[in-house]
Amino acid sequence: MISKETIAARLRITLSAESVEIEDQSHLHAGHAGAASGGGHYDVVVVASAFEGLNTLARHRLVYDAVSDLMKKEIHALSIQAFSPNEL
């Protein structure tokens, strides 16, 4: 399974994120099909200027684009909260 730090580093680099917080929620999904295949469940909070002026869907697309190759096996599910710096 991929580490939270790997996902965080990817988001920081790709989105020039000011802040990335990730919580591994995989243990809450034991027995779920995604857990059986090895994919993790993560809650992600990202703060990046790249989100300025974008709606929620566009922000989520940027996050998914940043980790798209990891979604094939290492990540089964992401719960995303994406903010621009002036929203905090």
Contacts in CASP RR format, 6 or more apart in sequence:
PFRMAT RR
TARGET T0000
AUTHOR 0000-0000-0000
METHOD contacts of the structure
MODEL  1
MISKETIAARLRITLSAESVEIEDQSHLHAGHAGAASGGGHYDVVVVASA
FEGLNTLARHRLVYDAVSDLMKKEIHALSIQAFSPNEL
1 26 0 8 1.000
1 38 0 8 1.000
1 39 0 8 1.000
1 40 0 8 1.000
1 74 0 8 1.000
2 40 0 8 1.000
2 70 0 8 1.000
2 74 0 8 1.000
2 75 0 8 1.000
4 22 0 8 1.000
4 23 0 8 1.000
4 24 0 8 1.000
4 42 0 8 1.000
6 70 0 8 1.000
7 22 0 8 1.000
7 42 0 8 1.000
7 44 0 8 1.000
7 67 0 8 1.000
7 70 0 8 1.000
7 75 0 8 1.000
8 20 0 8 1.000
8 22 0 8 1.000
10 66 0 8 1.000
10 67 0 8 1.000
10 70 0 8 1.000
11 17 0 8 1.000
11 20 0 8 1.000
11 44 0 8 1.000
11 46 0 8 1.000
11 48 0 8 1.000
11 63 0 8 1.000
11 66 0 8 1.000
11 67 0 8 1.000
12 20 0 8 1.000
14 65 0 8 1.000
14 66 0 8 1.000
15 46 0 8 1.000
15 48 0 8 1.000
15 50 0 8 1.000
15 51 0 8 1.000
15 62 0 8 1.000
15 63 0 8 1.000
15 66 0 8 1.000
16 48 0 8 1.000
16 49 0 8 1.000
16 50 0 8 1.000
17 46 0 8 1.000
17 47 0 8 1.000
17 48 0 8 1.000
17 50 0 8 1.000
18 47 0 8 1.000
18 48 0 8 1.000
18 49 0 8 1.000
18 85 0 8 1.000
19 45 0 8 1.000
19 46 0 8 1.000
19 47 0 8 1.000
20 44 0 8 1.000
20 45 0 8 1.000
20 46 0 8 1.000
20 47 0 8 1.000
21 44 0 8 1.000
21 45 0 8 1.000
21 46 0 8 1.000
22 42 0 8 1.000
22 43 0 8 1.000
22 44 0 8 1.000
22 45 0 8 1.000
23 42 0 8 1.000
23 43 0 8 1.000
24 40 0 8 1.000
24 41 0 8 1.000
24 42 0 8 1.000
25 41 0 8 1.000
25 42 0 8 1.000
25 43 0 8 1.000
25 79 0 8 1.000
26 35 0 8 1.000
26 39 0 8 1.000
26 40 0 8 1.000
26 41 0 8 1.000
26 42 0 8 1.000
28 41 0 8 1.000
29 35 0 8 1.000
29 40 0 8 1.000
29 41 0 8 1.000
29 76 0 8 1.000
29 77 0 8 1.000
32 41 0 8 1.000
32 76 0 8 1.000
34 40 0 8 1.000
34 41 0 8 1.000
34 76 0 8 1.000
34 77 0 8 1.000
35 41 0 8 1.000
35 76 0 8 1.000
37 73 0 8 1.000
37 76 0 8 1.000
38 73 0 8 1.000
38 74 0 8 1.000
38 76 0 8 1.000
39 73 0 8 1.000
39 74 0 8 1.000
39 75 0 8 1.000
39 76 0 8 1.000
40 74 0 8 1.000
40 75 0 8 1.000
40 76 0 8 1.000
40 77 0 8 1.000
41 76 0 8 1.000
41 77 0 8 1.000
41 79 0 8 1.000
42 75 0 8 1.000
42 77 0 8 1.000
42 78 0 8 1.000
42 79 0 8 1.000
43 78 0 8 1.000
43 79 0 8 1.000
43 81 0 8 1.000
44 63 0 8 1.000
44 78 0 8 1.000
44 79 0 8 1.000
44 80 0 8 1.000
44 81 0 8 1.000
45 81 0 8 1.000
45 82 0 8 1.000
45 83 0 8 1.000
46 63 0 8 1.000
46 80 0 8 1.000
46 81 0 8 1.000
46 82 0 8 1.000
46 83 0 8 1.000
47 83 0 8 1.000
47 84 0 8 1.000
47 85 0 8 1.000
47 88 0 8 1.000
48 82 0 8 1.000
48 83 0 8 1.000
48 84 0 8 1.000
48 85 0 8 1.000
49 84 0 8 1.000
49 85 0 8 1.000
50 62 0 8 1.000
51 59 0 8 1.000
51 62 0 8 1.000
51 82 0 8 1.000
51 83 0 8 1.000
51 84 0 8 1.000
52 84 0 8 1.000
52 85 0 8 1.000
52 86 0 8 1.000
53 84 0 8 1.000
54 62 0 8 1.000
54 84 0 8 1.000
56 82 0 8 1.000
59 80 0 8 1.000
59 82 0 8 1.000
60 80 0 8 1.000
60 82 0 8 1.000
62 82 0 8 1.000
63 78 0 8 1.000
63 80 0 8 1.000
63 82 0 8 1.000
64 71 0 8 1.000
64 78 0 8 1.000
67 75 0 8 1.000
67 78 0 8 1.000
END
